[in-house]
Amino acid sequence: MSYAGPGALARGRLALRIVEERLKLTGVQTSELRFDVIGLDAAHRGPGVAQAAEPGEVRIRVTGRCASLREAVRIGNEVETLYTNGPAGGGGAWKSAREVVGVVSTLIPRDWVQPRVSYEVA
């Protein structure tokens, strides 16, 4: 969701607090949850990060990891409610949820593997 004009940063931060609280109140189960003001603290955050003057516009992002796709969809739905239940002037909300398969690198004993090469001539 984007906010522009006077107070854009304050409205963006308020929107993130609203979504965070609504996710708690509605019991959305997440293993990871992140709230960003893109262009301000999405890539670099924490002490020592210089803050520029009040930006004329901000874009907020809420991302999370859930055990099920159904729970993940609920995060996007809470962001979308900012149109009617959030700070004034927000627009451009976009939501997406997808299943992600993780890949884990591991070592296995050499004797579990039988090397073999095969090819076909066309």
N, C-alpha and C positions, 0 to 999 in steps of 0.2 A: 504494500500500500504506500502511496506517495502523499506527502504533505508539502505544500508550497506557500510562500508568503510569510508575513510577520508571524513569529512564533512557531514556525514549522518544526524546529528541533524539539521544542517543548511538547508540541502536539504529538510528534512521532514517539517520543519517550513515554508520554502518557498512554498512547495506544499500546505500546509494548507491555506496560504495567497492567493494563486492562486485560490483554490477552493472557498474560501470565496468571493473573488472579482467576480468570474464568476457567483456565485449564485446571487449576487446583480445585475450584468449586465444583466443576463437573466431573472430576475424577479421571481425567485422561491419564492413562498409564504410559509413561515414557521411560526409556533407559538413558536417553540424551535429549537435551532441550537447549536451544540457543536462540537468543534475541539480539538482533543487530540493527544498527542504524547505518545503512550502506553509505559509504563515502565519509563516514565519521569514525566508526569503530569496528567495521566488519573485518578488516584485515589486520589491523594493529590495535591493541587495546591494553589497558593497564597503566600503571604509573609511568611517568616519563614520556607518554605519548602527547605531543603538542596538539592543542585544540585551536583550530582557526576561529576567526570571528563567526558570528551567527550566520549559518548558511541560509540561502534563500529557499532551498528545497531539500528535503530528505526523503529517503525511501527506507521503509522498515522491512525486516525479514524475520520470520519465525521458522525455525527448522527443528525437527525432532526425529528421533528414532524410537519406534514402537515394536512390540512383539507381533502385532497384527496390522494388516492393511486397514482394517476397520478403525482402529485407534488412530492411525496416522491421518486418516480422512478427517477425523474430529478436530485435529489441529488446524487444518485449512479452514474448516467451517467456523472456528472461533475467530480466525483472522477476518474472514468475510463478514462477520457480524459487526465489525467496526464501521461499516457503512451506516448503520442505523444506531449503534450503541457505542460509538467511539467519538474521538475529538472531531470537531467540525472540519470539513474541507478535505477529507481523505478520498483518494481515488486510485484507480488502477490496480485493485487487488487481483492477484493471480494465485491460484492454488493448484497443487499437484501432490499426489501421493502415489508411490509405486513400491512394489516388492523388490527387495535387493537381496541377491544371493552373495554371501561373503566367500572369499577365497582365503584359505589359510595355508601358508607355506609350512611344510613339515619335512622332517627327515625320516626315512624308513631304513631298516636294515638292508644291506646290499644283497643278501641271499634271498630276499623276497622278490627280486627283479631278475627276469631272464631276458637279456638283450637279444633282439631279433631284428633283422632287416628283411623287408620284402618289397618287391616292386612288380609292376605289370607293364608289359610292352603292348602298346596299342596297335 
